[in-house]
């Protein structure tokens, strides 16, 4: 017999979605390449805001740089160890706000160890602004829209 997922109320959705982000840590980022082939890879977010805006560090030489430049429509998929999941559909844009870039830099020692200095020309930080956030409890096969 298939177990029944734990019930939740609609007003719990933002909290549940943030728990998935916290527990999953490394989402998969989907982009489309220039041949219209979907591409999926794990990424390491460097910041997540309360409104589900996600910031992802990237190197200019990575393939996803050209993919996002050609088509900024992306999706992040998080799967927590308990199998709850969220999908964040949105638009990626290169972050230019130096204040936010400096805050991210100061809070991420890994960036410092790999790139050496905050204005390294290889560094790009993408801000992924959500247009839709969906939550699924375990493998219930039903998504619920999270207010953004």
C-alpha positions as a Markdown table, in Angstrom:
| # | Residue | x | y | z |
|---|---|---|---|---|
| 1 | Unk | 0.0 | 0.0 | 0.0 |
| 2 | Unk | 1.3 | 3.4 | -0.9 |
| 3 | Unk | 1.9 | 5.7 | 2.1 |
| 4 | Unk | -0.2 | 8.9 | 2.2 |
| 5 | Unk | 1.8 | 12.1 | 2.3 |
| 6 | Unk | 1.5 | 14.2 | 5.4 |
| 7 | Unk | -1.2 | 16.9 | 4.9 |
| 8 | Unk | -0.4 | 20.6 | 4.9 |
| 9 | Unk | -2.4 | 23.8 | 4.5 |
| 10 | Unk | -2.0 | 26.3 | 1.7 |
| 11 | Unk | -0.5 | 28.9 | 4.1 |
| 12 | Unk | 2.3 | 26.5 | 4.9 |
| 13 | Unk | 3.5 | 26.3 | 1.3 |
| 14 | Unk | 6.1 | 29.1 | 1.5 |
| 15 | Unk | 7.6 | 27.6 | 4.6 |
| 16 | Unk | 7.6 | 24.1 | 3.2 |
| 17 | Unk | 9.2 | 25.3 | 0.0 |
| 18 | Unk | 12.0 | 27.1 | 1.9 |
| 19 | Unk | 12.6 | 23.9 | 3.9 |
| 20 | Unk | 13.1 | 22.0 | 0.6 |
| 21 | Unk | 15.7 | 24.6 | -0.5 |
| 22 | Unk | 17.5 | 24.4 | 2.9 |
| 23 | Unk | 17.5 | 20.6 | 2.9 |
| 24 | Unk | 18.2 | 20.0 | -0.8 |
| 25 | Unk | 21.1 | 22.5 | -1.0 |
| 26 | Unk | 22.1 | 21.8 | -4.6 |
| 27 | Unk | 19.3 | 22.2 | -7.2 |
| 28 | Unk | 19.4 | 21.2 | -10.8 |
| 29 | Unk | 19.3 | 24.1 | -13.3 |
| 30 | Unk | 17.7 | 23.6 | -16.6 |
| 31 | Unk | 18.6 | 25.8 | -19.6 |
| 32 | Unk | 18.1 | 25.5 | -23.4 |
| 33 | Unk | 21.2 | 25.4 | -25.6 |
| 34 | Unk | 21.4 | 27.1 | -29.1 |
| 35 | Unk | 20.2 | 23.8 | -30.7 |
| 36 | Unk | 17.1 | 23.9 | -28.5 |
| 37 | Unk | 18.4 | 20.9 | -26.5 |
| 38 | Unk | 17.5 | 21.1 | -22.8 |
| 39 | Unk | 20.6 | 21.1 | -20.6 |
| 40 | Unk | 20.5 | 20.2 | -16.9 |
| 41 | Unk | 23.2 | 20.5 | -14.3 |
| 42 | Unk | 23.6 | 20.8 | -10.5 |
| 43 | Unk | 24.4 | 24.3 | -9.3 |
| 44 | Unk | 25.4 | 25.8 | -6.0 |
| 45 | Unk | 23.2 | 28.8 | -5.1 |
| 46 | Unk | 25.0 | 31.5 | -3.2 |
| 47 | Unk | 21.9 | 33.2 | -1.9 |
| 48 | Unk | 18.2 | 32.7 | -1.7 |
| 49 | Unk | 15.8 | 35.5 | -0.8 |
| 50 | Unk | 12.5 | 35.1 | 1.0 |
| 51 | Unk | 10.6 | 35.7 | -2.3 |
| 52 | Unk | 12.4 | 32.7 | -3.9 |
| 53 | Unk | 14.8 | 34.8 | -5.9 |
| 54 | Unk | 17.9 | 32.5 | -6.2 |
| 55 | Unk | 21.4 | 33.7 | -6.9 |
| 56 | Unk | 23.8 | 31.3 | -8.7 |
| 57 | Unk | 27.5 | 31.9 | -9.2 |
| 58 | Unk | 28.9 | 31.0 | -12.6 |
| 59 | Unk | 32.1 | 31.3 | -14.6 |
| 60 | Unk | 32.0 | 33.2 | -17.9 |
| 61 | Unk | 33.6 | 30.3 | -19.7 |
| 62 | Unk | 30.8 | 27.8 | -18.7 |
| 63 | Unk | 28.4 | 26.6 | -21.4 |
| 64 | Unk | 25.4 | 27.8 | -19.4 |
| 65 | Unk | 26.7 | 31.4 | -19.9 |
| 66 | Unk | 25.9 | 31.3 | -23.6 |
| 67 | Unk | 22.7 | 29.4 | -23.1 |
| 68 | Unk | 21.3 | 31.9 | -20.6 |
| 69 | Unk | 22.5 | 34.8 | -22.9 |
| 70 | Unk | 20.5 | 33.3 | -25.8 |
| 71 | Unk | 17.5 | 32.3 | -23.7 |
| 72 | Unk | 17.2 | 33.5 | -20.1 |
| 73 | Unk | 14.2 | 31.3 | -19.3 |
| 74 | Unk | 15.4 | 28.7 | -16.7 |
| 75 | Unk | 14.1 | 26.3 | -14.1 |
| 76 | Unk | 15.6 | 25.2 | -10.8 |
| 77 | Unk | 14.5 | 21.8 | -9.4 |
| 78 | Unk | 15.2 | 21.0 | -5.7 |
| 79 | Unk | 14.7 | 17.5 | -4.3 |
| 80 | Unk | 15.0 | 17.2 | -0.5 |
| 81 | Unk | 16.2 | 13.9 | 1.1 |
| 82 | Unk | 12.6 | 13.2 | 2.2 |
| 83 | Unk | 11.6 | 13.5 | -1.5 |
| 84 | Unk | 9.7 | 16.8 | -1.1 |
| 85 | Unk | 10.5 | 18.9 | -4.2 |
| 86 | Unk | 10.1 | 22.4 | -5.6 |
| 87 | Unk | 10.5 | 23.8 | -9.0 |
| 88 | Unk | 11.3 | 27.5 | -9.5 |
| 89 | Unk | 10.5 | 28.7 | -13.0 |
| 90 | Unk | 12.0 | 32.1 | -13.8 |
| 91 | Unk | 14.3 | 34.4 | -15.7 |
| 92 | Unk | 18.0 | 34.5 | -15.2 |
| 93 | Unk | 19.8 | 37.9 | -15.4 |
| 94 | Unk | 23.4 | 38.8 | -14.8 |
| 95 | Unk | 23.6 | 40.6 | -11.4 |
| 96 | Unk | 25.1 | 44.1 | -11.6 |
| 97 | Unk | 24.2 | 45.4 | -8.2 |
| 98 | Unk | 27.7 | 45.8 | -6.6 |
| 99 | Unk | 26.3 | 45.9 | -3.1 |
| 100 | Unk | 24.6 | 42.5 | -3.4 |
| 101 | Unk | 27.6 | 41.1 | -5.2 |
| 102 | Unk | 29.8 | 42.2 | -2.3 |
| 103 | Unk | 27.4 | 40.7 | 0.3 |
| 104 | Unk | 27.4 | 37.4 | -1.6 |
| 105 | Unk | 31.2 | 37.5 | -1.9 |
| 106 | Unk | 31.7 | 38.2 | 1.8 |
| 107 | Unk | 29.4 | 35.3 | 2.8 |
| 108 | Unk | 30.9 | 32.7 | 0.5 |
| 109 | Unk | 34.4 | 31.6 | 1.3 |
| 110 | Unk | 34.3 | 29.1 | -1.6 |
| 111 | Unk | 34.0 | 31.9 | -4.1 |
| 112 | Unk | 37.0 | 33.6 | -2.6 |
| 113 | Unk | 39.1 | 30.4 | -2.7 |
| 114 | Unk | 38.3 | 29.7 | -6.3 |
| 115 | Unk | 38.3 | 33.2 | -7.8 |
| 116 | Unk | 40.6 | 35.2 | -5.6 |
| 117 | Unk | 39.0 | 38.6 | -5.8 |
| 118 | Unk | 35.4 | 39.9 | -6.2 |
| 119 | Unk | 36.0 | 41.6 | -9.5 |
| 120 | Unk | 37.5 | 38.6 | -11.2 |
| 121 | Unk | 36.2 | 38.9 | -14.8 |
| 122 | Unk | 35.3 | 35.2 | -14.9 |
| 123 | Unk | 32.7 | 35.6 | -12.1 |
| 124 | Unk | 29.1 | 36.0 | -13.1 |
| 125 | Unk | 26.3 | 35.9 | -10.5 |
| 126 | Unk | 22.9 | 35.2 | -12.0 |
| 127 | Unk | 19.8 | 36.4 | -10.2 |
| 128 | Unk | 16.9 | 34.1 | -11.1 |
| 129 | Unk | 13.6 | 35.9 | -10.5 |
| 130 | Unk | 10.8 | 33.5 | -10.1 |
| 131 | Unk | 7.6 | 33.6 | -12.2 |
| 132 | Unk | 6.3 | 30.4 | -10.6 |
| 133 | Unk | 7.2 | 28.2 | -7.7 |
| 134 | Unk | 5.6 | 24.8 | -7.3 |
| 135 | Unk | 5.8 | 22.4 | -4.3 |
| 136 | Unk | 5.2 | 18.7 | -4.3 |
| 137 | Unk | 5.0 | 16.6 | -1.1 |
| 138 | Unk | 7.1 | 13.4 | -1.5 |
| 139 | Unk | 6.0 | 11.6 | -4.7 |
| 140 | Unk | 2.4 | 12.7 | -4.4 |
| 141 | Unk | 2.3 | 13.5 | -8.1 |
| 142 | Unk | 0.5 | 16.8 | -7.5 |
| 143 | Unk | 2.1 | 20.2 | -7.5 |
| 144 | Unk | 0.9 | 23.2 | -5.5 |
| 145 | Unk | 1.6 | 26.8 | -6.5 |
| 146 | Unk | 3.5 | 28.7 | -3.9 |
| 147 | Unk | 2.7 | 32.4 | -3.7 |
| 148 | Unk | 5.6 | 34.6 | -4.9 |
